[in-house]
Amino acid sequence: MTKSAKTIFIMYGAWVLIYLPLNLALAHAAGNLNATFMLDYVRILMFSGMWDGSPQLWYLLALGYAYLVLYWCVRHRIAMLWPFCIAAALTLIGNVLPSAVRQSAIIATLYRWTFNDTRNVVFVGMFYVCCGAMIAIYKDRLASIPTPALWAAFCLGLLGSITINPSGMLPFSALAIVSTVALAIRRTGNAHPTLRTTGAIIYLIHCYAVRFFMFLIARTDYVIIDRNITCFILVSLATLIAALAILPLARRNKTLTTLFHA
């Protein structure tokens, strides 16, 4: 397994360990700390990555599983075009499924019991990882595209991602990502270690900041915080300040440095 895949699963595992006490405490306070809760907790962590107060976790699990699929394809010498086309088709199906749920009781049942736990890997994550693989394969061709054309593609993708409803924004998101990577290919070097470490810390502590505002200030749920611009700014600032406070500790601690730069 490559370094990138190890980093994905290490960061996911670190998140699970850091937030396990919080989730157990919340379950205990609600009187739900039992075998059924633990089984459901494991199911969520293994298949969907969607947990109360941590809706951003799903994409890391999706990327990890999708990466394993592509790793298997590479080991068996399967052309990358095949998983890319299959992933693109599944993404289109995933866009259609929500509307099909309203038309069919059978599809609605399948959606509730299966799709919610698999959509992140099968219908979303796989497509983006395949896009990354195709970018790596054709990076020389991407580098030859005129810079103004790439900026135009990026603006179009960003505009579509912001203005179009979630069921139709994925192609525009992919366009914005591909054009961004194509622009980055023209530059050499890696991200500064401080930026990498700060980003990793923000990822690991953000949900605690969300919880802080949920229970001590906002007294509401994550959706309200996510959609309220004032709460969003406060949570973002709190997360950034906490990350900068932890940064010196992370620099001095060999274990933390290894984790953040895995």
Secondary structure, DSSP 4 states (H G I P E B T S, - for coil): --HHHHHHHHHHHHHHHHHHHHHHHHHHHTT--SHHHHHHHHHIIIII---TT-GGGHHHHHHHHHHHHHHHHHHTT--THHHHHHHHHHHHHHHHHHHHHTT-HHHHHHIIIIIHHHIIIIIIIHHHHHHHHHHHHTHHHHHTS-HHHHHHHHHHHHHHHHHS-GGG-HHHHHHHHHHHHHHHHTS-S---HHHHHHHHHHHHHHHHHHHHIIIIII-S-HHHHHH-HHHHHHHHHHHHHHHHHHHHHHHH-HHHHHHHT-
